[in-house]
Amino acid sequence: MRAAAIRRRPVARRVRPPRRPVLVKPATARARSRRPAAVLLALLIAALLWWRLHPAEKPAPTAPPVHAVAAAQVLPPVLHRKPAPPKRASRDLLLAAVRERAASLRSCASRPGAPARLPARLHVARSGAMRSIDFPGAPPSKSVGDCVREATMRWDFSGLELPADLELLVTLSF
């Protein structure tokens, strides 16, 4: 039993240093890239909260100098008013004037081909003088058209205050 008598040589073992306890796990690459943005966002939120909760104190208004107060009370307020619209002859007055003058067209009704109603566009100058007359749509016969044109060109609306030259659409009844 010699075998028991042989001593074994001790084998050199590698000694590892004792492990330290880890409190925080190491950050991954993705978490490391988010850290500056998260810190910046947290700082921004904190600054906004502080600004909203602690508004800047406004200085007390100082009284204006005495001469400025007196000048401000003396000056009247400036009002910008629109100019008054020009006087216009009412539609009823124009139509009444045409009705008064329509009696001069009775001689045109006896012409051959005279319609019962004739639409017309009267061109009246601002002064009230007739400029021209047109017949929109189907024109009347030549004899009726010439008679109506001759009679209406003698009309005068100078008693009405017209704002400008105008066109008046009417239907002439015979």
C-alpha positions, 0 to 999 in steps of 0.5 A: 500500500504504497499507494497510500504512501505516495503523496500527490503534488498539489496542483496549482489552481488559478485563483479568481478574484471575488465577484463584486455585487452588481447593482445596475446592469450595464446599458445596451447600445439602444438604451445608451442612445436614448439617455441624452434625449430622455435627460433633455426632455426631463430638463425641458419639462422641469423648466416649463413647470417652473416657468408656469408655477413661478411667473415673472413679477410685473413691475408696478406701473409708474404714473405718467408725467403730469403734462402727458396726462393733460395732453392725452385728455385734451386731444379728441379721439380720431374716428375714421368714418366711411363716406356717406353713400351717394344718393340714389334714385329709388327703384320705385321712383324710376319705375314710376317715371317710366310708367308716366312716360309710357303713355307716349308709346300708345301710337306705336301700339297701332302699328302692324306687328306690335306685340302686347309686351316688349322687353327693353333696356333703357340707357340713361345718362347721369344727367337724366337724358336718354342715351339709347334703347335696346331690345333684348331677345327677339327684336320687334318689327322695324316699324314698331322698333323705330316708333318706340325708339323715337318716342323713348329718346324724347324721355327725360329723367332730369328730375331724378338724382341719378348716381351714375349712368345706368341701364334700366331693364323694363317691359313695355306694355302697349 
